[in-house]
Amino acid sequence: MQSGFADRMHIGLIMDGNGRWATARGLPRVRGHQAGVKAIRPVVEAAAEAGVGTLTLYAFSSDNWRRPAAEVSGLMALLGRYLREEIATLARSGVRLGFIGRRDRLPAGLAARIAEAERETAGAERLHLRIAFDYSARDAILAAALQAAHAAQAGPGLSREAFSRLVTSDGAPDVDLLIRTGGEQRLSDFLLWECAYAELLFVERMWPDFGPADLTEALARFARRERRFGEVPEAAVAA
């Protein structure tokens, strides 16, 4: 469960633009993904320093299986390398690592390493880093609906809060700020339930070039926004 993370900010981050970053430099797409992996650590550190409670990174969607086999296998290898190289650093830094998405379609060795990484960082309380891998928000909502339908056989209907716990089984709070790099302006099946009232920020910078300064600017822009959650501002009521 989230414990102390739930009352702090949750940022969702769609790390887009790796392939285009590489193509613009005359490099194979895998080089862009490699550069994208290197960009993760400084952003994670900056989020922790800023007091963010939960950071969810969109690394591989369920639709990404449609990409060329060589690119998919390269992404699997990059995740395995990330786990080997970063887990000790994350644990020392107080970062708890968790994964959302399917695991049954991943190579057995990679799935086992994911589970091991989660165990090794389970006690960390500074930042909850969630990686969405083989993830689909629609599938997560559908799975929750099926669970809810089954549970309804033994009792009354389900509340919104209870259904939310089915969608986000690790107890992660709703997303406060959703950032997408790379210039595209869509959610791409990412945290659809959790982003109901998220502030959306689309930035032109490709993910490999996105760094701590960009995160700081995103947080500053978020702080200037007025979040109403369907309510009318007090000033408007007074008027």
Legacy VTK file of the C-alpha trace (Angstrom):
# vtk DataFile Version 3.0
C-alpha trace
ASCII
DATASET POLYDATA
POINTS 239 float
0.000 0.000 0.000
0.992 3.628 -0.421
1.102 4.552 3.305
2.914 7.907 3.509
2.921 8.462 -0.264
-0.833 8.980 -0.594
-0.958 12.514 0.832
1.751 13.816 -1.491
1.773 14.776 -5.136
1.433 12.177 -7.890
3.006 12.910 -11.261
2.343 10.777 -14.320
4.956 11.066 -17.062
4.610 9.837 -20.637
8.216 9.553 -21.809
7.651 10.190 -25.509
9.999 11.101 -28.331
12.873 8.646 -27.984
12.603 7.313 -31.516
12.184 10.745 -33.092
15.118 12.039 -31.038
17.314 9.317 -32.539
15.997 9.703 -36.076
16.682 13.451 -36.025
20.318 12.609 -35.263
20.656 9.931 -37.915
20.749 7.190 -35.272
18.814 3.928 -34.979
15.724 4.125 -32.789
17.272 1.915 -30.114
19.835 4.640 -29.452
16.980 6.960 -28.585
15.597 4.454 -26.111
19.050 4.082 -24.571
19.288 7.849 -24.162
15.789 7.849 -22.688
16.787 5.348 -19.999
19.721 7.573 -19.016
17.316 10.491 -18.590
15.310 8.679 -15.928
17.683 8.886 -12.953
18.101 12.704 -12.787
14.344 13.222 -13.145
13.613 10.688 -10.399
16.135 12.399 -8.129
14.621 15.817 -8.882
11.109 14.526 -8.134
12.264 13.143 -4.793
13.995 16.415 -3.941
10.811 18.330 -4.781
8.795 16.247 -2.327
6.775 14.372 -4.930
5.219 11.272 -3.380
4.498 9.165 -6.463
6.014 9.257 -9.951
4.544 6.946 -12.590
6.534 6.529 -15.802
4.948 5.169 -18.983
7.655 2.915 -20.377
5.848 0.369 -22.567
2.164 0.261 -23.461
0.281 -2.918 -24.304
-0.075 -1.540 -27.833
3.707 -1.264 -28.172
3.851 -5.011 -28.894
2.867 -3.967 -32.428
6.273 -2.388 -32.949
9.029 -4.240 -34.849
10.257 -7.320 -32.968
13.818 -5.994 -32.807
12.659 -2.775 -31.134
10.499 -4.668 -28.640
13.314 -7.036 -27.686
15.611 -4.039 -27.325
13.166 -2.393 -24.903
12.993 -5.595 -22.847
16.769 -5.698 -22.680
16.920 -2.047 -21.631
14.502 -2.657 -18.775
16.596 -5.577 -17.594
19.733 -3.429 -17.695
17.975 -0.615 -15.818
16.994 -3.014 -13.060
20.533 -4.373 -12.778
22.173 -0.954 -12.695
19.720 1.182 -10.730
18.120 -0.899 -7.978
20.899 -0.439 -5.431
20.895 3.329 -6.067
17.123 3.538 -5.761
17.128 1.609 -2.486
19.860 3.834 -1.019
17.954 6.932 -2.127
14.722 5.858 -0.433
12.893 5.128 -3.677
10.366 2.307 -3.694
10.005 0.695 -7.119
6.740 -0.794 -8.327
5.424 -1.991 -11.670
1.916 -1.781 -13.092
0.769 -3.719 -16.131
0.849 -7.311 -17.268
3.775 -9.596 -16.503
2.614 -12.835 -18.069
3.829 -11.763 -21.530
7.300 -10.715 -20.374
10.330 -13.007 -20.546
10.351 -15.158 -17.402
13.737 -13.854 -16.293
12.631 -10.234 -16.640
9.405 -10.824 -14.710
11.384 -12.474 -11.915
13.823 -9.542 -11.807
10.926 -7.098 -11.550
9.537 -8.977 -8.554
12.977 -9.058 -6.955
13.445 -5.311 -7.469
10.093 -4.630 -5.829
11.091 -6.732 -2.816
14.488 -5.035 -2.516
12.972 -1.538 -2.398
9.733 -2.330 -0.559
10.713 -0.472 2.614
11.616 2.835 0.930
9.434 5.811 1.850
10.906 8.862 0.111
9.352 8.358 -3.339
7.200 5.679 -4.939
8.477 5.166 -8.481
5.967 3.214 -10.557
6.849 1.955 -14.015
3.975 1.157 -16.359
5.194 -1.709 -18.546
2.929 -3.734 -20.839
0.273 -1.437 -19.416
-3.187 -0.442 -20.655
-5.500 1.788 -18.624
-8.516 0.357 -20.457
-7.451 -3.162 -19.497
-6.958 -2.074 -15.875
-10.456 -0.552 -15.761
-11.970 -3.618 -17.416
-10.269 -5.933 -14.929
-11.577 -3.796 -12.060
-15.092 -3.886 -13.523
-14.991 -7.670 -13.739
-13.839 -7.854 -10.119
-16.600 -5.467 -9.091
-19.232 -7.477 -10.962
-18.098 -10.649 -9.235
-18.106 -8.974 -5.809
-21.603 -7.582 -6.404
-22.966 -11.129 -6.335
-22.381 -11.174 -2.559
-23.511 -7.676 -1.635
-24.641 -4.194 -2.723
-23.034 -2.007 -5.356
-19.507 -0.667 -5.175
-18.603 2.913 -4.254
-16.351 5.033 -6.427
-13.627 4.847 -3.778
-13.811 1.059 -3.589
-13.732 0.751 -7.382
-10.720 3.044 -7.474
-8.908 0.631 -5.168
-9.580 -2.136 -7.672
-8.186 -0.077 -10.547
-5.039 0.912 -8.614
-4.342 -2.176 -6.547
-1.160 -0.673 -5.056
-3.113 2.178 -3.467
-1.581 4.950 -5.569
-3.498 8.256 -5.336
-5.053 10.051 -8.288
-2.678 11.848 -10.614
-2.208 15.561 -9.894
-0.042 16.436 -12.887
0.285 14.533 -16.154
3.300 15.463 -18.282
3.850 14.234 -21.818
7.092 14.996 -23.621
7.682 14.960 -27.366
4.997 17.425 -28.476
2.095 14.998 -28.857
-1.139 15.857 -27.055
-2.944 12.650 -26.102
-3.098 10.246 -23.143
-2.414 7.043 -25.109
-4.278 4.744 -22.715
-2.285 5.893 -19.679
-3.868 6.164 -16.202
-7.267 7.152 -17.595
-9.155 6.583 -14.336
-6.484 8.217 -12.175
-6.236 11.281 -14.448
-9.896 12.310 -14.060
-8.872 15.668 -12.539
-5.196 15.760 -13.438
-3.675 18.931 -14.809
-2.283 18.140 -18.268
1.011 19.520 -19.510
2.310 18.765 -23.002
5.887 19.828 -23.702
7.772 19.905 -26.995
11.069 18.637 -25.605
11.852 15.008 -26.461
12.215 12.700 -23.485
16.021 12.148 -23.774
16.463 15.932 -23.442
14.015 16.330 -20.543
15.826 16.995 -17.271
15.481 18.317 -13.731
15.099 21.927 -14.905
12.155 20.894 -17.075
10.535 19.131 -14.131
11.029 22.212 -11.975
9.363 24.356 -14.656
6.492 21.877 -14.914
5.952 22.033 -11.149
6.014 25.843 -11.283
3.385 25.860 -14.031
1.287 23.410 -12.021
1.469 25.679 -8.983
0.011 28.556 -11.032
-3.045 26.574 -12.067
-6.324 26.701 -10.183
-7.719 23.251 -9.430
-11.470 23.317 -8.806
-12.561 19.659 -9.037
-15.946 20.758 -10.377
-16.499 23.518 -7.835
-17.025 27.204 -8.509
-14.184 29.516 -7.351
-14.999 31.563 -4.256
-14.449 34.799 -6.158
-17.047 33.794 -8.751
-19.532 32.900 -6.026
-19.016 36.289 -4.352
-19.557 38.066 -7.633
LINES 1 240
239 0 1 2 3 4 5 6 7 8 9 10 11 12 13 14 15 16 17 18 19 20 21 22 23 24 25 26 27 28 29 30 31 32 33 34 35 36 37 38 39 40 41 42 43 44 45 46 47 48 49 50 51 52 53 54 55 56 57 58 59 60 61 62 63 64 65 66 67 68 69 70 71 72 73 74 75 76 77 78 79 80 81 82 83 84 85 86 87 88 89 90 91 92 93 94 95 96 97 98 99 100 101 102 103 104 105 106 107 108 109 110 111 112 113 114 115 116 117 118 119 120 121 122 123 124 125 126 127 128 129 130 131 132 133 134 135 136 137 138 139 140 141 142 143 144 145 146 147 148 149 150 151 152 153 154 155 156 157 158 159 160 161 162 163 164 165 166 167 168 169 170 171 172 173 174 175 176 177 178 179 180 181 182 183 184 185 186 187 188 189 190 191 192 193 194 195 196 197 198 199 200 201 202 203 204 205 206 207 208 209 210 211 212 213 214 215 216 217 218 219 220 221 222 223 224 225 226 227 228 229 230 231 232 233 234 235 236 237 238
